[in-house]
């Protein structure tokens, strides 16, 4: 047995998310199948210990939306967003306070 790498838990604070990438095909901690190179966010606050085939890309801070501030987003690849809407690569849309 050889120790290849020591992995430390990351702390996810309120209004933050952890951005993860699959290093090879695996299951994430919720049981969802991930393919190599796929990226996703973990929003649950507290400690998160990534799996052996998960890489922590970084921490994302929340944006505070108001009546005068919205987010203009563009999909880098096709996916289904948190609201269940299928987004195609290159598609652009706005997230407003009402969403």
GUVEX-208110 format. One record per residue (C-alpha): x, y, z; residue number from 1. Coordinates in nm, 4 decimals. Layout:
N
<r><xx>X</xx><yy>Y</yy><zz>Z</zz><i>NUM</i></r>
...
***
This chain:
99
<r><xx>0.0000</xx><yy>0.0000</yy><zz>0.0000</zz><i>1</i></r>
<r><xx>0.1315</xx><yy>0.3426</yy><zz>-0.0976</zz><i>2</i></r>
<r><xx>-0.0023</xx><yy>0.6847</yy><zz>0.0006</zz><i>3</i></r>
<r><xx>-0.0461</xx><yy>0.8712</yy><zz>-0.3265</zz><i>4</i></r>
<r><xx>-0.1978</xx><yy>1.1936</yy><zz>-0.1933</zz><i>5</i></r>
<r><xx>-0.3486</xx><yy>1.3329</yy><zz>0.1242</zz><i>6</i></r>
<r><xx>-0.6898</xx><yy>1.4902</yy><zz>0.0627</zz><i>7</i></r>
<r><xx>-0.8283</xx><yy>1.7420</yy><zz>0.3102</zz><i>8</i></r>
<r><xx>-1.1915</xx><yy>1.8311</yy><zz>0.3634</zz><i>9</i></r>
<r><xx>-1.3131</xx><yy>2.1679</yy><zz>0.2328</zz><i>10</i></r>
<r><xx>-1.5464</xx><yy>2.3822</yy><zz>0.4418</zz><i>11</i></r>
<r><xx>-1.8499</xx><yy>2.5184</yy><zz>0.2570</zz><i>12</i></r>
<r><xx>-1.9812</xx><yy>2.8338</yy><zz>0.4247</zz><i>13</i></r>
<r><xx>-2.3288</xx><yy>2.9868</yy><zz>0.3834</zz><i>14</i></r>
<r><xx>-2.3687</xx><yy>3.1607</yy><zz>0.0439</zz><i>15</i></r>
<r><xx>-2.0819</xx><yy>2.9567</yy><zz>-0.1020</zz><i>16</i></r>
<r><xx>-2.0535</xx><yy>2.6495</yy><zz>-0.3219</zz><i>17</i></r>
<r><xx>-1.7698</xx><yy>2.4116</yy><zz>-0.3961</zz><i>18</i></r>
<r><xx>-1.6892</xx><yy>2.3575</yy><zz>-0.7659</zz><i>19</i></r>
<r><xx>-1.5820</xx><yy>1.9988</yy><zz>-0.8378</zz><i>20</i></r>
<r><xx>-1.4519</xx><yy>1.8137</yy><zz>-1.1451</zz><i>21</i></r>
<r><xx>-1.4577</xx><yy>1.4379</yy><zz>-1.2101</zz><i>22</i></r>
<r><xx>-1.1081</xx><yy>1.3047</yy><zz>-1.2848</zz><i>23</i></r>
<r><xx>-1.2594</xx><yy>0.9865</yy><zz>-1.4301</zz><i>24</i></r>
<r><xx>-1.6051</xx><yy>0.8288</yy><zz>-1.4475</zz><i>25</i></r>
<r><xx>-1.7383</xx><yy>0.7963</yy><zz>-1.0924</zz><i>26</i></r>
<r><xx>-2.0362</xx><yy>0.8471</yy><zz>-0.8630</zz><i>27</i></r>
<r><xx>-2.0559</xx><yy>1.1643</yy><zz>-0.6586</zz><i>28</i></r>
<r><xx>-2.1580</xx><yy>1.1586</yy><zz>-0.2917</zz><i>29</i></r>
<r><xx>-2.5272</xx><yy>1.1904</yy><zz>-0.3838</zz><i>30</i></r>
<r><xx>-2.5015</xx><yy>0.8776</yy><zz>-0.6010</zz><i>31</i></r>
<r><xx>-2.5217</xx><yy>1.0594</yy><zz>-0.9360</zz><i>32</i></r>
<r><xx>-2.3021</xx><yy>0.9208</yy><zz>-1.2136</zz><i>33</i></r>
<r><xx>-2.0378</xx><yy>1.1683</yy><zz>-1.3360</zz><i>34</i></r>
<r><xx>-1.8247</xx><yy>1.1406</yy><zz>-1.6509</zz><i>35</i></r>
<r><xx>-1.4594</xx><yy>1.2404</yy><zz>-1.6816</zz><i>36</i></r>
<r><xx>-1.4226</xx><yy>1.6191</yy><zz>-1.7025</zz><i>37</i></r>
<r><xx>-1.7774</xx><yy>1.6942</yy><zz>-1.5824</zz><i>38</i></r>
<r><xx>-1.8043</xx><yy>1.9829</yy><zz>-1.3369</zz><i>39</i></r>
<r><xx>-2.0720</xx><yy>2.0467</yy><zz>-1.0758</zz><i>40</i></r>
<r><xx>-2.1425</xx><yy>2.2500</yy><zz>-0.7620</zz><i>41</i></r>
<r><xx>-2.2017</xx><yy>2.1327</yy><zz>-0.4043</zz><i>42</i></r>
<r><xx>-2.4112</xx><yy>2.3824</yy><zz>-0.2034</zz><i>43</i></r>
<r><xx>-2.4610</xx><yy>2.1988</yy><zz>0.1270</zz><i>44</i></r>
<r><xx>-2.2878</xx><yy>2.3908</yy><zz>0.4073</zz><i>45</i></r>
<r><xx>-2.0330</xx><yy>2.2120</yy><zz>0.6229</zz><i>46</i></r>
<r><xx>-1.7294</xx><yy>1.9959</yy><zz>0.5589</zz><i>47</i></r>
<r><xx>-1.6986</xx><yy>1.8171</yy><zz>0.2240</zz><i>48</i></r>
<r><xx>-1.4388</xx><yy>1.5460</yy><zz>0.1682</zz><i>49</i></r>
<r><xx>-1.3998</xx><yy>1.4909</yy><zz>-0.2069</zz><i>50</i></r>
<r><xx>-1.3882</xx><yy>1.1381</yy><zz>-0.3416</zz><i>51</i></r>
<r><xx>-1.0748</xx><yy>0.9811</yy><zz>-0.4873</zz><i>52</i></r>
<r><xx>-1.1783</xx><yy>1.0770</yy><zz>-0.8423</zz><i>53</i></r>
<r><xx>-1.3098</xx><yy>1.4250</yy><zz>-0.7606</zz><i>54</i></r>
<r><xx>-1.0975</xx><yy>1.7389</yy><zz>-0.7861</zz><i>55</i></r>
<r><xx>-1.1833</xx><yy>2.0636</yy><zz>-0.6072</zz><i>56</i></r>
<r><xx>-1.1650</xx><yy>2.3364</yy><zz>-0.8733</zz><i>57</i></r>
<r><xx>-1.2506</xx><yy>2.6230</yy><zz>-0.6390</zz><i>58</i></r>
<r><xx>-1.5040</xx><yy>2.7976</yy><zz>-0.4197</zz><i>59</i></r>
<r><xx>-1.7841</xx><yy>3.0070</yy><zz>-0.5694</zz><i>60</i></r>
<r><xx>-1.9425</xx><yy>3.2949</yy><zz>-0.3757</zz><i>61</i></r>
<r><xx>-2.3114</xx><yy>3.3796</yy><zz>-0.4139</zz><i>62</i></r>
<r><xx>-2.4281</xx><yy>3.6897</yy><zz>-0.6000</zz><i>63</i></r>
<r><xx>-2.6918</xx><yy>3.9010</yy><zz>-0.4274</zz><i>64</i></r>
<r><xx>-2.9685</xx><yy>3.9917</yy><zz>-0.6724</zz><i>65</i></r>
<r><xx>-3.1871</xx><yy>4.3001</yy><zz>-0.6357</zz><i>66</i></r>
<r><xx>-3.4500</xx><yy>4.4753</yy><zz>-0.8463</zz><i>67</i></r>
<r><xx>-3.1651</xx><yy>4.6494</yy><zz>-1.0332</zz><i>68</i></r>
<r><xx>-2.9161</xx><yy>4.3599</yy><zz>-1.0561</zz><i>69</i></r>
<r><xx>-2.9512</xx><yy>4.0403</yy><zz>-1.2632</zz><i>70</i></r>
<r><xx>-2.7041</xx><yy>3.7805</yy><zz>-1.3883</zz><i>71</i></r>
<r><xx>-2.6424</xx><yy>3.7339</yy><zz>-1.7618</zz><i>72</i></r>
<r><xx>-2.5300</xx><yy>3.3721</yy><zz>-1.8071</zz><i>73</i></r>
<r><xx>-2.3985</xx><yy>3.1643</yy><zz>-2.0979</zz><i>74</i></r>
<r><xx>-2.3786</xx><yy>2.7832</yy><zz>-2.0977</zz><i>75</i></r>
<r><xx>-2.0295</xx><yy>2.6480</yy><zz>-2.1669</zz><i>76</i></r>
<r><xx>-2.1768</xx><yy>2.3028</yy><zz>-2.2294</zz><i>77</i></r>
<r><xx>-2.5253</xx><yy>2.1495</yy><zz>-2.2433</zz><i>78</i></r>
<r><xx>-2.6826</xx><yy>2.0725</yy><zz>-1.9050</zz><i>79</i></r>
<r><xx>-3.0017</xx><yy>2.0876</yy><zz>-1.6970</zz><i>80</i></r>
<r><xx>-3.0049</xx><yy>2.3833</yy><zz>-1.4545</zz><i>81</i></r>
<r><xx>-3.1327</xx><yy>2.3918</yy><zz>-1.0949</zz><i>82</i></r>
<r><xx>-3.4788</xx><yy>2.4928</yy><zz>-1.2184</zz><i>83</i></r>
<r><xx>-3.5019</xx><yy>2.1832</yy><zz>-1.4436</zz><i>84</i></r>
<r><xx>-3.4520</xx><yy>2.3778</yy><zz>-1.7685</zz><i>85</i></r>
<r><xx>-3.2363</xx><yy>2.2180</yy><zz>-2.0389</zz><i>86</i></r>
<r><xx>-2.9609</xx><yy>2.4597</yy><zz>-2.1450</zz><i>87</i></r>
<r><xx>-2.7677</xx><yy>2.4113</yy><zz>-2.4690</zz><i>88</i></r>
<r><xx>-2.4043</xx><yy>2.5063</yy><zz>-2.5201</zz><i>89</i></r>
<r><xx>-2.3797</xx><yy>2.8755</yy><zz>-2.6139</zz><i>90</i></r>
<r><xx>-2.7329</xx><yy>2.9578</yy><zz>-2.4914</zz><i>91</i></r>
<r><xx>-2.7642</xx><yy>3.2839</yy><zz>-2.2960</zz><i>92</i></r>
<r><xx>-3.0259</xx><yy>3.3809</yy><zz>-2.0368</zz><i>93</i></r>
<r><xx>-3.0938</xx><yy>3.6135</yy><zz>-1.7422</zz><i>94</i></r>
<r><xx>-3.1425</xx><yy>3.5214</yy><zz>-1.3771</zz><i>95</i></r>
<r><xx>-3.3444</xx><yy>3.7895</yy><zz>-1.1997</zz><i>96</i></r>
<r><xx>-3.4694</xx><yy>3.8409</yy><zz>-0.8460</zz><i>97</i></r>
<r><xx>-3.8028</xx><yy>3.6849</yy><zz>-0.9509</zz><i>98</i></r>
<r><xx>-3.6311</xx><yy>3.3567</yy><zz>-1.0424</zz><i>99</i></r>
***
